[in-house]
Every structure is written in C-alpha cells, then in structure tokens.
Amino acid sequence: MANVSLGKYRKNVPFDERKLKASMILKQHPHRIPVVVECSDSLQAVHPLNKNKFIVPYELTLAQFMFIIRKHMKLEPEYAIFVFINNRLHPNTTILGAVYAEEKDEDGFMYLDVFQESTFGQNHNAKHLKPLMYDASDTDTTDP
C-alpha cells in the first residue's frame, strides 16, 4: 500500500486560511462539501490535475466523483485510480456526504489522495471500456 503523506495543499496553505475557506464554502453551499484532491507525484507528472479543489454535492458517490477526476486528468481507460481518504480505501458506492461526516479534516476540508495503477498493461487498447457514467454537474438536482 502507498504511504500517504501530508499533501501539498496542507503544507502550503496555513491552517487558519484553510479553515476560513472551508467555512465560507459550507456557508455559501450548505448542501455541498469542500474537497481537496491531491495526486501522487508520479500520477501528477503524467496526468496533471490542474484543479485540486472541488465543491461536491453530498449525494455524489465516490465512483461518480472518481469519474469527474478522471475526466479532469484526461486519464486513459487502461489506468485505474485509487482514492485514499485518511489512508483508507472506501467502497466506490459510498456517498461522499457520509464519508465527509466521518473523515473531514479539522480545517473543514476532506482530502482525497489519488494514486494510479496500470490494470491492462501499457500496450493494451482499452478504448471500448469507457465508463458509462454521467457527469453529476450536468444533472438536474431538483425534486420531481
């Protein structure tokens, strides 16, 4: 298992500033959670994630959010990503709001550490294995 160290965001931004940002986000968006995504150095070098802060709906599953992360990284289908929250893997069906309630940092953000693993080998063409998921930001969240 990968050794997950304190991420760059927590190292570079003072605690009080992070706490203030998280509380402002929670106040402005009461049904969303502030998330910081930090990729391993090897993953960031090959597939950079230019945006690392997200405001995520409570009801989004970890799998749906992983799909959004993959899309931002333009990650090829033959690479699996693994998301650790406080050095733990959570089921992909877990609702992020429930994870946030248990795993949020004392500054108010929830930190996701992302690592990659090649699942099909480097020469395998897995273009036909694209995930059949939707981008949750494009869906209507109003009640019927």
Residue pairs with C-beta under 8 A, 6 or more apart in sequence:
2 40
2 82
2 84
2 113
2 115
4 84
4 87
4 113
7 36
7 38
7 111
7 113
8 38
9 18
9 36
9 38
9 52
9 53
9 109
9 111
10 18
10 105
10 107
10 111
15 107
18 107
18 108
18 109
19 106
19 107
19 108
21 34
21 108
21 109
22 34
22 107
22 108
22 109
23 108
25 32
25 34
25 55
25 108
26 32
26 33
26 34
26 108
29 55
31 57
31 58
32 55
32 56
32 57
32 58
33 55
33 56
33 58
33 96
33 97
33 100
33 104
33 110
34 53
34 54
34 55
34 56
34 108
34 109
34 110
35 53
35 54
35 55
35 56
35 65
35 96
35 100
35 109
35 110
35 111
35 112
36 52
36 53
36 54
36 109
36 110
36 111
36 112
37 49
37 52
37 53
37 54
37 69
37 112
37 114
38 52
38 111
38 112
38 113
38 114
39 47
39 48
39 49
39 73
39 113
39 114
39 115
40 113
40 114
40 115
40 116
42 116
43 73
43 81
43 114
43 115
43 116
46 116
47 73
47 74
47 75
47 79
47 116
48 73
49 69
49 72
49 73
49 114
50 72
51 72
54 65
54 68
56 65
56 96
57 96
57 97
57 136
57 141
58 95
58 96
58 97
58 100
59 95
59 96
59 97
60 95
60 96
60 97
60 136
61 92
61 93
61 94
61 95
61 96
62 83
62 90
62 91
62 92
62 93
62 94
62 96
62 99
63 92
63 93
63 133
64 133
64 134
64 136
65 96
65 136
66 81
66 83
66 92
67 131
67 133
67 135
68 135
68 136
68 137
69 81
69 83
69 114
70 81
70 131
71 135
75 81
75 116
76 126
77 126
77 127
77 129
77 130
77 131
78 118
78 119
78 120
78 121
78 122
78 124
78 126
78 129
79 116
79 117
79 118
79 119
80 116
80 117
80 118
80 119
81 114
81 115
81 116
81 117
82 89
82 114
82 115
82 116
82 117
83 89
83 90
83 112
83 113
83 114
84 112
84 113
84 114
84 115
85 99
85 103
85 110
85 111
85 112
85 113
86 103
86 111
88 103
90 99
96 110
99 110
100 110
103 110
104 110
105 111
120 126
